[in-house]
């Protein structure tokens, strides 16, 4: 059996890539299986449950109409428990039977600045990883881990391998590959650099499925529906999509048999997903948190919040993604409506906390490109400016300790964010931040639009909270 080694055994991988491999096995193709583990000591209870269950788990899927179905997913052949030296992961990665190394580490885990350079200055764990790998110890960032695995594979003469990024990162294969090569250059290992360039490929991919963090009631529903106690059960929406560039250096599963779109270029699909889905998701999470909602579906059914998301896509995104010179192969208005229907699914109970995280990666990755393109054409950015304005308003609440949950953001420097919020002019400080805006930082057109949108966001919150308190008991 050929092996896919997956790094980052979280919910999304188990509701997405592992499902496609499982479906292929159900068709009688058992030529590929998954071995998976984590680079950090995360999710110990889930890992232990998966080990006890031989890698199997139950996936609950829910349609927007509330119809639930259950499937036992068995494509993960081996679960590797966390070990600080990553020796078991390295051993699998250097095995000649491993033909694909895939990974899911979230957008912020790539440590790339606005120019796609590794941000050594900001991230101490990246610098620490470099020293660890130089000392022949395993690294725990994606780059340190891959460098350790690929060095062992090179030394073993185990042949080529595809590096498959499964994160919501624009041009995810190219950018993670660039980060890896920069990391290896910093190591000073020219032999490894040449080997990776010659013996690996990194196809870009677009992945999509809403997968909330599992809550205890998921396991309860699984038990009621199947009779099985499953401590690793999880749930996802019924919608699923995967588009991959067909550039695999050492073979691949026949994923096209189970609905994966194998293409020459993923660009159009990727841009549509990142801007229409990911950015809209964040918009709803930030706005919903500000007015006291806990779940994404609550904000999606709020007419004002839905209107912000709808206007952002309709006014500013669709006109730059679908032009006479470069027509989009997707029906973008229909895609927009499908996305909002998916977000409104009350059965998903996707939390604002999960979706609101990593704003310092999402603003430059999901939102700033639309602003840049609109400004380059001399066009209004009033609708898209609402998204960063909502994030700034959200940050100001965080600064005051008024967010009702822990905000997580790997790319944020808390002291910088606090200083931004405490500034005499928070909007100007926010719009001047190079991490968020790159070359757009301090652009007067950006500042003016975000200032107007920030005022609108403040009025929206005040009016919404006033309306809530005006409701009689």
N, C-alpha and C positions, 0 to 999 in steps of 0.2 A: 504493500500500500504506500502511495505517495503521501507525504506529510505537509500540512500547512502548520507552521509554528505561529501562533498568534500571541502577541504581547499586549496585555491589557484586557483581562478577562472580566470586563464589566457587563452591564445589562445590554448595552447597544450591540456589542458583538454577538451576544447570545440570542438577540431578537432579530438579527440581520444576517451577517455573513454565515453564522453557524446554521441558520435556517435554510439558506440556499444549498449548502453542502448536504444537509439532511434530506432535502427534497430530491436531490440528485441520487442519494443512496436509496431513497424510497423507489426510484425508478429502476433500481437494479445495478446502478453504477457505484460500486464500492471501492473504486480505485484511489479515492482520496479520503483522508480523515484529518481531524484537527487535534493538535496538542497545544495547550494554552496555559499561560501563567501570567503573573504580574511582576513588574519591575520594582514595585514598592510594596511594603507590607499592608496593602489595602484589603478590605473585604475578607478578613480571615474566616468569619462564620460561613459566608457563601462558598468560599473555596473549600472549606472542610465539608460542607454539605455536598458539593459537587463531587468531591473525592469519594465520599461515602456512597454516592449514587452512581459511581462509575462514569461520571461526566454527563449523565442524563439529567434532564429537568423538564418541567412542564411549562409551556408557553401559552398564556391566555391572550387571545386577540379579540378586539372589540371594534365593531363597526360604528360609524357616527349615529346609526339608529339604535345602538345599544345591544346588538346581537353578539353573543360571546361564543367562542369556540376554543377547544383545547387540543394541544398537540404535544406529544412526548418527543423531545428533540434529542437525538442520540449521535450527532455527528462529532462531538468532542470525545475522542478516543482516550485521551489522557489529560488529567489535570495536574499541573506541577505546583506543589505548595511553595510559598515564598521561601527563598534561602538567600541570605545577604550576599553571598558571593556569586549568585546566579548560575552556579555550576550546572544544575540540571537543564536550565534553558540553553546555556552554551552548548551542552552536549547534544541536545536535539538540533540546535541550529547548525552544528558542524556535521551532522549526519547526512550522508549523500542522499538518503531518502527524502529529506526535507527540500522541497522544490520552491516553496513560497514562504517568506516571512512577512506576516501582516501585522498591523499594529493600530491600536486605537488609544490615543493618549490625551485627547481634547486639543482644541486650537492653541491654547497658550503653552502647551508642552513642547512647542517647536522653537521657542526663544528667538524668533526672527523679528528684526526691526522693519521699518517701512521700506527699506531698500533690500529686504531679503538677506540681510547679513545677520549672523549670530550676534546677539546682544550680550557680549561677555561682561560688559560693565555693570549691567543691571542685575544679572542673575548669578548669585553666588553658587547655586547648585550646579550650574553649567561649568563654572571655573573649577569647582571641586571635582566634578566628574572627569575633567581633563587630567587633573593630577592623579586621580585614581587609575585611569587607564594607562597613563604614562608609567605608573608603578606596577603595571601588569595585574591590576585588580579590576573587578567588574564595575562599570558605571551604571547609574540608575536613571539617568535621563535616556530618552530614546536614542540619542546619538552615542552616548557612552556604552549602552547595552549593545547596539548594533555593531559598533566598532569592535567590542569584545567578541561577539559572536562571529563576525565576518573574519576577524584575524584568526580565530581558531579554525574556521572553515577553510581559509586559505592555507594554513599550515598543514591541515589534514588532506589537502588536495581533493576536496569533496565536490568540486564542480560549481557551475553557476547557480544563482538563486534569484528569484524575483522579490523585490521589496515592495509590498503593497500597502499603501496608506489608506486607511478607512475612516479618516476624520473629515470634518467640515472645514477644510482648509482649501482656499482657492488654489488651483494648480497643485493639488496636494502631493502628487508624486514628484513633480519637478522641485517643489520648494523643500520638501523633506530631504530629497536627495542632495540639493544644494547645501542644506544645513549639515548633512552627514559628511559631505566632502570637505566642507570648511572645518569641521571638527577634526577630521583625519589629517588635514593639512596642519592644523595647530598641534596635533600630536607629533608631527615630524616623521610620520611613518610613510615614506614614499612607496615602499613595496605594497603596503595595504591600499594606498590611494590608487595605484595603477591596477591592482587586482579588482577593486570595487568598480572602477570605471570600465573594465573589460568584461567582468563576469557577473554583473547585476544589471537589471533594468528596474525602472520605477514608474509604472503606468499611473497616469492620473485617473481618478475615479470620483464619481458622485454617489453618495449614499443618502438614503432617506427612509426613516421610519421613526415616528414619535415613540419613545420608550421611557416612561417615567421610572424613577427609582422605585423598586418594589416596596410595598408596604405590607404589614402583617395580614391585612385582609385579602391580599392576593392569594396567599397560601391557604387561607380559609375557604375561599371560593373554589380553588383547585381541589381541595379535599372534598368539598360538598359535591363537585361535579364529577370527579374521577374516583373518589374513594381512597386516593393516595395522599399520604403526608409528604410534602415536598418542600424542604427548607430552602431550596434554590429556585422556587417558582418565580416567574416574572410575567409581566403583561406588556402588551404593545397594541397600537392601533392596527387595524386590518390592512391599511395601505402599506406597501413596501416597494422600494425601487432601488436599483443598483445599475449604474452605467459605468463601464470600465473601458479604457483604451486597451486594445488587444496587443499588448507588448509584454509578453511573458517569455523569459529567456530559457526557462527549464520546464516548459509544459504547464498546463493548467487544467482544472476541471472543465467539463463541457457545460458551463453555466448557462449558455444560451438555451439549453433544454428546459431550464426552470425559470425563464423570464428575465434573466440578466441581459442587459443591452450591451453587446460588445461592439465598440465603435472605434473609428480612427481618431476622432477628437471629441473630448468630453466638454469642451469649452462652453457651448451654448446651454447645455443641461446644467452645468455647474453654476454659471452666472445666474440663470433663472432660479435655481434652488437657493443659492446663497442670498440673493437680494429679495426674492419674493417670499421665501419661506423663513430662512434664518433671521434676517433682519426684522421681518414682521413679528416673528415669535418674540424677539427681544423687546420690541416696541410694546407689545401687549403685556409682557411680564413687568416691565418697568412701570408702565401706566397703571396696571392692575394693583401692583404693590402700593403705589402712592395713594390709592383710594380705598385700600383695605381689603382687596380680594386676596384669596389664598391660591386660587387655581387659574390656569390659563383659560379654561372654558368660561369662567365667570367674566373675565375681561372681554373675551371675544363676543359675548352676548350683550355687553354694554354698548349701546349705540354710539356713544362718543368715542370710545376706544376703538371699536371696529371701524368707525369713520376715519380715524387717524391712520390706521393701517391701510385701509382701502385707498385713501387719498395719496398716501406715500407711494404705493405701487402704481396707481393709475396715472397720477400727475407727473411723477418724476422717474420711475423705474422703467415702465413699459416703453416710453418714448426713446430711451437710450439703448434699450436692448433689442428693439424691433424697428429698424429703419429701412427706407428704400434701398440704401446702399448695402445694408447687411441684414437681410430679413432673418428673423428667428424661426427655427424649425418647430418651435412649440407654440401652441395657442395660449399666449400669456394671459389674456383676460380669463379664460377658462381655468388656467392653472391657479391664478389668484383666487378665484371663487372656491376651487377645490381645497386650497390651503386653508382658507378661512372656515370652511365646513369642517375640516379635520381638527382645527384648533378648537372649534366649538363642541367637540365630542365630550359630553359630561362624564362618560364612563372612564375616560383616560385619567382624570384627576391629576394631570400634570401640574406640578407646583410652579408658581412664580419663582420660588427660590432656586429651583434647578435651572430654569431658563434664563433668569436674570444674571447669572454668574458670568465672569470673564468679560465684562464690558470693555476693559482696556484692550482686549484683543478683538472684540466684535465691532467696536466703532471703526477702527482702521480697516478691518477685514471685510465687514458686511455693508457698511454705511458710507464711508468716505469715498469709495469709488464712484458711486452715483453722484455725490456732490461734486467731485472733480470733473466728471464728464458733463454735468449740467453747466457748471461754471465755464468750462472750456467752450461751450456753445453759446455762451451769453444768455443762458436760460435761468429762470427762477429756481431757487432751491427751497422755497417756503414749505413745501410738504415734507421733503426729506429732512429738513432741519428740525422738524418736530422730534425725530428719534434721538439725536444727541441732546436735545434740550430736555427730553424726558430722563435721559440717563444722568445729566447734570443735576436735575431736580432730585432724582433718586440718590445720587452721591451726597447731596447736601443733607438729605435725611439720614443717610448712613453716618455722615460726619457728626451729626447731633445724637447718634445712638438711637435713632427712631425707626430703623428698619426692624420688623418683628422676627427676623431670622438672621443667621450668620451669612454675611455676604462673602463669597469666595471669588478671588480674582488673581490668578497666577501672575499675570502681567502687570498688575498694579503695585506701585510702591506706596504703601499706606501713608507714609509721611508726606509724599508729594500730593496725594489726593486730599489729605487733610489740609495742607497748605493752600491748595487750590480753592477749597470750599471756604476757608477762613480769609481769603484775600478780600481787599476792598471792593474789587470787581470780579466776582467768581466767574462770570461769563467770559470775560476777557482772559482770565487765567486758564480756564478750560480750553478756550479756542486757541491758545498759544502753546498748548502742550504738544511737544513733538512726538511723544509715544502715540498719541491719539491721531495726530493730523499730518505728521511728516512734513512735506513741503507746503501743505496748506496752512500750517500753524501761523496764526496771527493775520491771516488773509482778511482784509476788512469786509469783503463780501460774505465770508463765512461768519465772521463776528456779528455783522448786522442781522443776518438771517437767524442765527441761533439766539441772538438777544430777543428778537421779536417772538420766536417760537417759545423761548423760556418764559416770556410774559404770558403767552397763551397757555402754557403748561401750568403756570401758577394759578391762573384764573380757572382753568379746568379743575384742578384739585380743590380749590376753595369752593367752587360751585357744587362740586360733587359731594364734598364732605358736608356742606351746608344743607344740601338736599337730603342727605342721610339723617342728619340730626333733626330735620324738620318733620320727619315721619313720626306720627303719634305712636305711642306704645299701645 
